[in-house]
């Protein structure tokens, strides 16, 4: 079972390294001019996307973003 992470701000590189191939719920996300995530606070992480969605509904953060840190297969289309 995953647990809530501390309130420490983490860079995108740190998040990707620590939570490889996982879905991550990021609180207080900061983005660059191209809308690429720069840093944020990790609230929850899981290999299961639906678990992260449920945790988002439970915690109701004021400002949050979802992040997948793994490789997306070429035949998959992501709809934003």
VEXDREN-543610 format. One record per atom (N, C-alpha, C): x negated, y negated, z negated; atom name. Coordinates in steps of 0.05 Angstrom, whole numbers, plus 5000, padded with zeros to 4 digits. Layout:
BEGIN
   px   py   pz romi
    X    Y    Z   CA
...
//
This chain:
BEGIN
   px   py   pz romi
 4983 5024 5000    N
 5000 5000 5000   CA
 4982 4975 5000    C
 4990 4956 5015    N
 4975 4931 5017   CA
 4983 4912 4994    C
 4967 4893 4989    N
 4974 4874 4968   CA
 4969 4846 4978    C
 4982 4827 4964    N
 4978 4799 4971   CA
 4949 4791 4967    C
 4938 4776 4985    N
 4911 4767 4984   CA
 4909 4740 4969    C
 4886 4733 4960    N
 4882 4708 4945   CA
 4888 4684 4963    C
 4888 4661 4950    N
 4894 4636 4964   CA
 4870 4624 4978    C
 4849 4639 4981    N
 4825 4628 4994   CA
 4830 4625 5024    C
 4823 4602 5035    N
 4824 4597 5064   CA
 4804 4615 5077    C
 4812 4628 5099    N
 4794 4645 5115   CA
 4794 4635 5143    C
 4771 4637 5156    N
 4770 4630 5185   CA
 4781 4653 5201    C
 4787 4647 5226    N
 4797 4668 5244   CA
 4777 4691 5246    C
 4751 4685 5248    N
 4730 4705 5249   CA
 4730 4723 5224    C
 4733 4711 5201    N
 4734 4726 5176   CA
 4758 4744 5175    C
 4781 4734 5183    N
 4806 4750 5183   CA
 4803 4774 5202    C
 4793 4768 5226    N
 4790 4790 5246   CA
 4770 4811 5236    C
 4749 4803 5223    N
 4729 4822 5213   CA
 4740 4839 5189    C
 4755 4826 5171    N
 4764 4840 5147   CA
 4789 4857 5153    C
 4805 4849 5172    N
 4831 4863 5178   CA
 4832 4872 5207    C
 4812 4888 5215    N
 4810 4897 5243   CA
 4834 4914 5251    C
 4845 4907 5274    N
 4868 4921 5286   CA
 4892 4923 5267    C
 4898 4900 5254    N
 4921 4898 5237   CA
 4938 4874 5243    C
 4963 4875 5235    N
 4980 4852 5236   CA
 4976 4836 5210    C
 4974 4810 5212    N
 4967 4793 5189   CA
 4987 4770 5188    C
 4997 4765 5164    N
 5015 4742 5158   CA
 4997 4721 5146    C
 4995 4698 5160    N
 4976 4677 5152   CA
 4993 4653 5143    C
 4988 4644 5118    N
 5001 4621 5107   CA
 4984 4596 5112    C
 4998 4573 5115    N
 4984 4547 5120   CA
 4965 4549 5143    C
 4974 4559 5166    N
 4955 4562 5189   CA
 4946 4535 5199    C
 4921 4533 5207    N
 4911 4509 5221   CA
 4903 4517 5249    C
 4910 4501 5268    N
 4906 4507 5296   CA
 4888 4485 5309    C
 4874 4493 5330    N
 4859 4473 5345   CA
 4877 4460 5366    C
 4866 4443 5383    N
 4882 4428 5403   CA
 4895 4446 5424    C
 4884 4471 5427    N
 4895 4490 5446   CA
 4915 4510 5432    C
 4922 4503 5407    N
 4940 4520 5391   CA
 4929 4548 5385    C
 4903 4549 5382    N
 4889 4574 5374   CA
 4885 4572 5344    C
 4891 4593 5329    N
 4888 4593 5300   CA
 4859 4589 5293    C
 4853 4571 5275    N
 4826 4566 5265   CA
 4822 4579 5238    C
 4842 4575 5220    N
 4839 4585 5192   CA
 4866 4586 5179    C
 4868 4600 5157    N
 4892 4602 5141   CA
 4888 4620 5117    C
 4909 4623 5101    N
 4909 4641 5078   CA
 4924 4666 5084    C
 4911 4689 5081    N
 4924 4715 5087   CA
 4943 4722 5064    C
 4969 4724 5071    N
 4989 4732 5051   CA
 4993 4762 5051    C
 4991 4775 5074    N
 4997 4803 5076   CA
 4984 4814 5102    C
 4978 4839 5101    N
 4967 4852 5125   CA
 4975 4881 5126    C
 4978 4892 5150    N
 4986 4920 5153   CA
 4981 4929 5181    C
 4978 4955 5185    N
 4977 4966 5212   CA
 5005 4966 5224    C
 5025 4964 5207    N
 5053 4965 5215   CA
 5064 4936 5218    C
 5071 4928 5242    N
 5082 4901 5247   CA
 5107 4896 5231    C
 5125 4916 5230    N
 5151 4911 5216   CA
 5147 4907 5187    C
 5127 4919 5175    N
 5121 4915 5146   CA
 5113 4885 5141    C
 5098 4874 5160    N
 5090 4846 5157   CA
 5114 4828 5161    C
 5131 4834 5180    N
 5156 4818 5184   CA
 5173 4819 5159    C
 5176 4843 5146    N
 5192 4845 5122   CA
 5180 4828 5099    C
 5154 4829 5097    N
 5141 4814 5076   CA
 5144 4784 5080    C
 5144 4775 5105    N
 5149 4747 5111   CA
 5177 4739 5101    C
 5197 4756 5106    N
 5224 4750 5097   CA
 5226 4749 5067    C
 5211 4767 5054    N
 5211 4768 5025   CA
 5197 4744 5012    C
 5174 4736 5023    N
 5158 4714 5011   CA
 5168 4687 5019    C
 5180 4685 5043    N
 5190 4659 5054   CA
 5170 4637 5052    C
 5146 4640 5064    N
 5126 4618 5063   CA
 5137 4594 5078    C
 5129 4570 5069    N
 5137 4545 5082   CA
 5126 4544 5110    C
 5101 4551 5114    N
 5088 4549 5140   CA
 5072 4575 5143    C
 5077 4590 5165    N
 5063 4615 5168   CA
 5060 4622 5198    C
 5042 4640 5203    N
 5038 4650 5231   CA
 5032 4680 5229    C
 5038 4694 5251    N
 5031 4723 5253   CA
 5007 4725 5271    C
 4990 4744 5265    N
 4965 4748 5280   CA
 4961 4778 5283    C
 4954 4788 5307    N
 4946 4815 5311   CA
 4916 4814 5317    C
 4900 4829 5302    N
 4871 4827 5305   CA
 4858 4848 5323    C
 4875 4865 5335    N
 4864 4886 5352   CA
 4865 4879 5381    C
 4856 4898 5398    N
 4857 4895 5427   CA
 4885 4901 5436    C
 4896 4884 5453    N
 4922 4889 5465   CA
 4917 4903 5492    C
 4930 4927 5495    N
 4927 4942 5520   CA
 4935 4926 5544    C
 4922 4930 5567    N
 4926 4915 5591   CA
 4955 4917 5601    C
 4968 4939 5596    N
 4995 4943 5606   CA
 5017 4932 5588    C
 5009 4918 5567    N
 5028 4906 5548   CA
 5031 4876 5553    C
 5056 4868 5554    N
 5063 4839 5557   CA
 5072 4828 5530    C
 5060 4806 5523    N
 5068 4793 5497   CA
 5085 4769 5504    C
 5109 4768 5492    N
 5128 4747 5496   CA
 5128 4729 5472    C
 5122 4704 5475    N
 5121 4685 5452   CA
 5146 4668 5452    C
//
